Every structure is written in C-alpha cells, then in structure tokens.
Amino acid sequence: MLKIVVDAMGGDHAPAEIVKGALQALGERKDFGIVFTGDEDLVRRELEKYKFDASRVDLVHCTQVITNDDIPTHAVRAKRDSSLVVGMKMLKEDANVGAFVSAGSTGAVLTGGVMHIGRIKGVMRPALCPGLPNVRGSRTLLCDCGANAECKPAYLAQFAVMASAYGKAAYGWETPRVGLLSNGTEEHKGDPLHQEAFALLSALKSIRFAGNVEGRDIMYGDVDIVVSDGFSGNIALKACEGCGKTVRDVLLNEFNRSAGGKLAYLFARRQISKLKNILDYASLGGSVFLGLKKVVVKSHGASKAKSIAPSVVQAVDACRGNLIEIISGMLAAGGLGAEETDA
C-alpha cells in the first residue's frame, strides 16, 4: 500500500490539527496509509480522540523538532532525530513511501528535500507550487511562490514545464495554459529576466504558453498555471490571500451593520457561502515542491485540519499520477537544464 509520511510536529497547531487533518484524509480516500513522525506520547494522545482504521496508520517516534527559529541548513544537519528529517529519510529509503507532508519550516523542508531526497536529473532549482482558487471554481497553479527569490530565465522555463507536469499528474489537465507573471500582457513588457523567459517559453513545444499575465489575472482563471520568480510569486500569493480575507470580512461587516443588512444576508446567504468557499485558499491544500525525486508537500505553517487533509490528498494524487516520471519525461523532451543541474 502507498504510504504518506506526515510530519506530526510541524506547524503552529501541531500535533493536534495535523493528526486530525491526516485522519480526515484517510476517511476520504481508501488507497493509502499514513506514517506519523513525531513525539509518540503526544501523537498517540491525539489519535485516541478519533476512530480510524488502525491498520492504515503507523507512528515513528522522534525526539526532536525543527522550528521556524532554527537555521534550516544547520537544523537539518544537527537534528537528525527530528520529525522532519526522519520523515525525509523514510521517503528516500522506503520504496512504499511515496510522499512527505509537513507544515513545518519552509526553509527546512526545502533543505531537507534537496539534501536527503535530491533533485530530478536536469532540474536546476526545485520550486513551490500552490493552487489558488479562481472564478471558474477550480484552481490556478502558481510556480514559484517563494523557493527561489532570484531566478534565471531558464529556471522560469523549467518551472513552466514542471507545473504543467503537475497539472497533468494530479488534476488530469492534458494541455494546461501557462502564463508568465509580468507587469503587462504585451510581449515586450517586463525586465530583461522576464523578456528572456518569454522568449524561452514561447519556443517550448512541451507546454501551452499563453503569454504574459498580470497579477489580477491569477484568480480570474484565464490560464491554468502562472509562472513567476519566487520573490514576485510570494508577494502575489500573499496579496491574493489577503484580498480573499478582505472581501469576506467587508461583506460580513456590512451585513452585520444594521437590521436591514442582517435581513439581506438571509436572502444572500447561499451566494455568500459560495463566495467564501471560492476565496478559501486553505481548502486547496499546500504547495508541492516540484523538482525533487519524491513528492513533498509543504502546508502553510498556520494550517489546521481543513488544510492538512487536502494536502495529504494532494500528495496521494501526485504519486498516483506519476508526477516524478512525467516531470522527467517533459524535461528530457524539452532539453532543459542539463548544463546547470548542480548549480
């Protein structure tokens, strides 16, 4: 049976919300098992709160935890019995383990992934790829959203290929439309980095490039994938998250301002609920680290069960869809990255 390792100690609400969310995912899907890594006493205390198929759940005791205050490279090397490092080692060494899910330190997850799992042959830089809600009721993939603050044009081309592979593997998108995040839709827009990336993306036959897109287009859904350097992508991601929260709170405040507003809410409750669900990025899960030899999903540090459950399902779908093999094949077909594999 496919196993997904879950870092029970990573995140602001560990281990309670991590355990709860992972068990919710178990209830949704019957084709995988979970291995929790973490403090045995604390994790078992949480497990005792729920009913679940014990044959599908294992627990590996760990004595250490990597926190956001730790320096990632040092912590991954020094805290060898941490829930994160032990999980990464299991992912590398156990053929039955297909993925690792953590809401812990982003830097530590990336460092641990590169050090213990390694990059797919030809990959220059792994990239974070979350899904954002859009007006179509589906999701738009944003790659990269924070792993690589400084990029070369070839990195962006690889991000496009890897995100397209992820769309195919996890969501069944045969020919996802790819846009390059820029400060205008015209071909000549952007700095030299984005202009050179535009030329590379336009020449790639392995993807469906739709040209430049602006930040306002991310959640509108005209493209399936938005490619960005990690600095701009992280700003865009958090701006979208903030916008969603703002719209929701402004509407609720207006409805609660008067008796007439409360009455109006009763008639609009269904539509407001739908809008809230569309803007709820947490329900889409975490960000996949594209480019590693195994599937790694990074959930938001503040994730609760509602976000952990889809993160685990994301990991299962990526494994079942042969994500790693598809990325390898598409990179080889495009001839990308061999000269900078060890950069």
Number of C-alpha atoms within 10 A of each C-alpha: 11 16 23 29 31 29 28 32 30 31 23 18 17 22 23 19 23 31 27 20 21 30 24 20 24 20 13 12 11 9 12 17 24 25 21 28 27 29 20 16 10 15 22 15 12 16 18 9 11 12 9 14 11 10 8 17 19 13 17 15 17 21 13 17 22 25 17 16 8 14 13 20 15 11 19 24 13 12 16 17 19 25 28 33 29 23 28 27 17 21 25 20 11 10 10 14 24 23 26 32 31 29 29 27 23 19 17 22 27 22 20 23 28 18 16 19 21 17 20 21 17 19 28 22 25 25 30 28 29 24 23 26 25 20 15 12 15 14 23 28 27 32 34 32 26 21 21 20 14 11 16 14 19 19 24 27 27 29 29 29 26 28 31 27 32 26 23 20 22 19 14 12 14 12 15 22 21 27 27 30 28 23 14 14 16 11 13 13 14 18 11 11 14 24 18 18 22 25 14 15 26 15 13 17 11 16 22 20 21 19 19 24 21 15 20 11 16 26 23 16 21 17 23 25 30 30 28 30 27 22 16 19 25 21 14 20 21 12 13 20 17 12 13 18 15 12 13 17 13 11 13 15 12 12 18 15 10 11 10 10 15 17 13 13 18 11 10 12 13 11 11 16 12 12 16 16 14 21 23 17 22 23 21 22 26 31 25 27 24 29 29 23 22 25 26 31 28 27 27 22 18 15 26 24 22 19 24 33 27 22 33 30 22 25 27 24 16 26 22 14 19 16 26 21 15 18 27 19 13 19 22 14 12 16 12 20 20 13 11 13 14 12 8
